[in-house]
Amino acid sequence: MRRAAEEPPGRNGTVMPTTLSPPARAPGPPWPLRALAGAAAAVLLAGCGAPAGRRDGARDAGAAFERALAAADHRAACALLVPATRARLEQDESKPCPDALPGQHLPQGGAVRTTEVYGRQALLKLTADTLFLSQFRGGWKVAAAGCTPRGEQPYSCTVEGQ
């Protein structure tokens, strides 16, 4: 660090700087680029994997939904749907969710193969189905079920909300 040029002592004997030189710049890219690179690294590290609790919670909710469907417990399956998804199903079918869900002919998804969590959203790929989930204060709920990939297009889902 450079020292400021000094004036002769003042009335009190204190030395006052006349000019200050800017601090020496660290070698490397300008600070905005270093800050951007640091922020990008933080985002990448944070996105490398959701905390195990969130991932497990999403997987467990998806598995519970699949168990309820397999047991023909449509009331329990409906309780695991996102409110908007349940409302859309009831509106489209003009009947309560437990009565409307069997008519959707959802596949028996089987075991959860992969769980991907992105913030408060999750994608569960099962043996024979794909589920999308959203996290609420009370836990994870199924936002869409009976989903099939369509290449570069969004998934096509049998049951989904707005």
C-alpha positions as CSV (number, residue, x, y, z in Angstrom):
1,M,0.0,0.0,0.0
2,R,1.3,3.4,-0.9
3,R,1.8,6.0,1.8
4,A,0.3,9.5,1.4
5,A,2.6,12.4,1.0
6,E,3.0,14.2,4.3
7,E,2.7,17.9,5.1
8,P,4.8,19.5,7.7
9,P,3.2,18.9,11.2
10,G,0.2,21.0,11.9
11,R,-0.6,23.1,15.0
12,N,-1.0,20.1,17.2
13,G,2.0,18.3,15.7
14,T,-0.2,15.9,13.7
15,V,0.8,14.9,10.3
16,M,-1.9,15.3,7.7
17,P,-1.9,13.5,4.3
18,T,-2.1,15.7,1.3
19,T,-3.1,13.1,-1.3
20,L,-4.1,9.5,-1.1
21,S,-3.3,7.0,-3.8
22,P,-5.8,4.4,-4.7
23,P,-4.9,1.0,-3.2
24,A,-3.0,-1.3,-5.5
25,R,-5.4,-3.4,-7.6
26,A,-5.2,-7.2,-7.2
27,P,-4.0,-9.0,-10.3
28,G,-6.7,-10.6,-12.4
29,P,-10.0,-9.6,-13.9
30,P,-11.8,-6.4,-12.8
31,W,-13.9,-6.7,-9.7
32,P,-17.3,-6.9,-11.4
33,L,-16.1,-10.0,-13.3
34,R,-14.7,-11.5,-10.1
35,A,-17.9,-10.8,-8.3
36,L,-20.0,-12.4,-11.1
37,A,-17.7,-15.4,-11.2
38,G,-18.1,-15.8,-7.4
39,A,-21.9,-15.5,-7.5
40,A,-22.0,-18.0,-10.4
41,A,-19.9,-20.5,-8.4
42,A,-22.1,-20.1,-5.3
43,V,-25.3,-20.7,-7.4
44,L,-23.7,-23.8,-9.0
45,L,-22.6,-25.2,-5.7
46,A,-26.0,-24.6,-4.1
47,G,-27.7,-26.2,-7.1
48,C,-25.5,-29.3,-7.2
49,G,-27.9,-31.0,-5.0
50,A,-30.9,-30.3,-2.8
51,P,-30.5,-31.0,0.9
52,A,-31.2,-34.6,1.6
53,G,-34.3,-33.7,3.7
54,R,-36.0,-31.9,0.8
55,R,-35.1,-34.6,-1.7
56,D,-36.3,-37.3,0.6
57,G,-39.5,-35.4,1.4
58,A,-40.4,-35.1,-2.3
59,R,-39.6,-38.8,-2.9
60,D,-41.6,-39.9,0.0
61,A,-44.7,-37.8,-1.1
62,G,-44.5,-39.2,-4.6
63,A,-44.2,-42.8,-3.3
64,A,-47.2,-42.2,-0.9
65,F,-49.2,-40.9,-3.9
66,E,-48.3,-44.1,-5.9
67,R,-49.2,-46.3,-2.9
68,A,-52.5,-44.7,-2.5
69,L,-53.3,-45.2,-6.3
70,A,-52.2,-48.8,-6.1
71,A,-54.5,-49.4,-3.2
72,A,-57.4,-47.6,-4.9
73,D,-57.4,-45.2,-2.0
74,H,-58.4,-42.2,-4.1
75,R,-59.3,-40.0,-1.1
76,A,-55.7,-40.3,0.1
77,A,-54.3,-39.8,-3.4
78,C,-56.4,-36.6,-3.8
79,A,-55.2,-35.3,-0.4
80,L,-51.6,-35.5,-1.9
81,L,-52.5,-33.3,-4.9
82,V,-51.7,-29.6,-5.1
83,P,-54.9,-27.7,-4.5
84,A,-54.9,-26.2,-8.0
85,T,-54.5,-29.7,-9.5
86,R,-57.3,-31.1,-7.5
87,A,-59.6,-28.2,-8.3
88,R,-58.9,-28.5,-12.1
89,L,-59.6,-32.2,-12.0
90,E,-62.8,-31.7,-10.2
91,Q,-63.8,-28.9,-12.6
92,D,-62.9,-30.8,-15.7
93,E,-64.8,-34.0,-14.5
94,S,-67.6,-32.2,-12.7
95,K,-67.2,-34.5,-9.7
96,P,-65.2,-34.7,-6.5
97,C,-61.6,-35.7,-6.8
98,P,-62.0,-39.2,-5.3
99,D,-64.6,-40.0,-7.9
100,A,-62.8,-38.3,-10.8
101,L,-59.3,-39.7,-10.2
102,P,-60.0,-43.3,-11.2
103,G,-61.3,-42.2,-14.6
104,Q,-57.9,-40.6,-15.4
105,H,-56.3,-44.1,-15.8
106,L,-53.0,-43.1,-14.3
107,P,-50.3,-45.7,-14.8
108,Q,-49.0,-47.6,-11.8
109,G,-45.7,-45.7,-11.6
110,G,-43.7,-48.3,-9.6
111,A,-40.5,-47.5,-7.8
112,V,-38.9,-44.0,-7.7
113,R,-35.9,-44.1,-10.0
114,T,-34.7,-40.5,-9.7
115,T,-35.6,-37.5,-7.7
116,E,-34.5,-34.0,-8.9
117,V,-35.3,-31.0,-6.6
118,Y,-35.1,-27.4,-7.9
119,G,-36.0,-25.1,-5.1
120,R,-39.6,-25.8,-4.1
121,Q,-40.3,-27.9,-7.2
122,A,-39.4,-31.6,-7.8
123,L,-39.4,-34.1,-10.7
124,L,-39.7,-37.7,-9.8
125,K,-39.1,-40.3,-12.5
126,L,-40.7,-43.6,-11.6
127,T,-40.4,-46.9,-13.4
128,A,-43.6,-46.3,-15.4
129,D,-44.5,-42.6,-14.7
130,T,-43.2,-39.2,-14.1
131,L,-44.5,-36.9,-11.3
132,F,-44.0,-33.2,-10.7
133,L,-44.3,-32.0,-7.1
134,S,-44.4,-28.7,-5.3
135,Q,-43.3,-28.0,-1.7
136,F,-45.9,-26.3,0.6
137,R,-45.7,-25.5,4.4
138,G,-47.4,-28.9,5.1
139,G,-45.0,-30.8,2.9
140,W,-44.7,-31.9,-0.7
141,K,-47.8,-32.4,-3.0
142,V,-48.2,-33.8,-6.5
143,A,-48.7,-31.0,-9.0
144,A,-48.9,-33.3,-12.1
145,A,-49.1,-37.1,-12.7
146,G,-49.3,-39.4,-15.6
147,C,-46.6,-37.3,-17.4
148,T,-44.7,-38.3,-20.5
149,P,-41.8,-36.5,-22.1
150,R,-42.2,-35.0,-25.6
151,G,-38.7,-34.3,-26.7
152,E,-38.0,-30.6,-26.6
153,Q,-41.6,-29.8,-25.7
154,P,-43.0,-29.7,-22.1
155,Y,-44.2,-33.0,-20.6
156,S,-47.7,-34.0,-21.4
157,C,-49.6,-34.8,-18.1
158,T,-52.9,-36.6,-17.6
159,V,-53.5,-34.8,-14.3
160,E,-52.2,-31.3,-13.8
161,G,-53.2,-27.9,-12.4
162,Q,-53.4,-24.5,-14.0
